[in-house]
Amino acid sequence: MLSALLDLIDSVSTSTSGSDLVVLAVSAYPDVQPWYVKSVVTAESGFYVSYLSSLLHHEEGHDAARRDITLVKVRIF
């Protein structure tokens, strides 16, 4: 299932944020790492920003991601 998710992330178009896919990717953390998402999607898609924002969300995000100081320091803009 993880390989299918990685293939979906790889095929995200530049015109969509893929909100359902963002939720899946966040739930797959730490197997789906932010560096991978950033490397396979285009910056124009907004998918990476949506993924990172959801991952670090103060209520619905992933606790381990919020404790990762290097991830928290990532600048997305």
Backbone hydrogen bonds, N-H to C=O, Kabsch-Sander energy under -0.5 kcal/mol:
donor,donor_aa,acceptor,acceptor_aa,energy
5,L,1,M,-2.1
6,L,2,L,-2.5
7,D,3,S,-2.0
8,L,4,A,-2.1
9,I,5,L,-2.5
10,D,6,L,-2.1
11,S,7,D,-1.1
11,S,8,L,-0.5
12,V,9,I,-1.4
16,T,13,S,-1.0
22,V,18,G,-2.4
23,V,19,S,-1.9
24,L,20,D,-1.8
25,A,21,L,-2.6
26,V,22,V,-2.6
27,S,23,V,-2.2
28,A,24,L,-1.2
29,Y,26,V,-1.3
31,D,28,A,-1.8
32,V,28,A,-1.0
33,Q,31,D,-0.8
36,Y,33,Q,-0.8
37,V,33,Q,-1.8
38,K,34,P,-2.7
39,S,35,W,-1.6
40,V,36,Y,-1.4
40,V,37,V,-0.5
41,V,37,V,-1.6
45,S,42,T,-1.3
46,G,43,A,-0.7
50,S,46,G,-2.3
51,Y,47,F,-3.0
52,L,48,Y,-3.0
53,S,49,V,-2.5
54,S,50,S,-2.4
55,L,51,Y,-2.7
56,L,52,L,-2.1
57,H,54,S,-0.8
61,G,57,H,-1.2
62,H,55,L,-2.6
63,D,61,G,-0.5
66,R,62,H,-2.0
67,R,63,D,-1.2
68,D,64,A,-0.6
68,D,65,A,-0.9
69,I,67,R,-1.1
71,L,68,D,-0.5
72,V,68,D,-2.3
73,K,69,I,-1.5
74,V,71,L,-1.2
76,I,74,V,-0.6
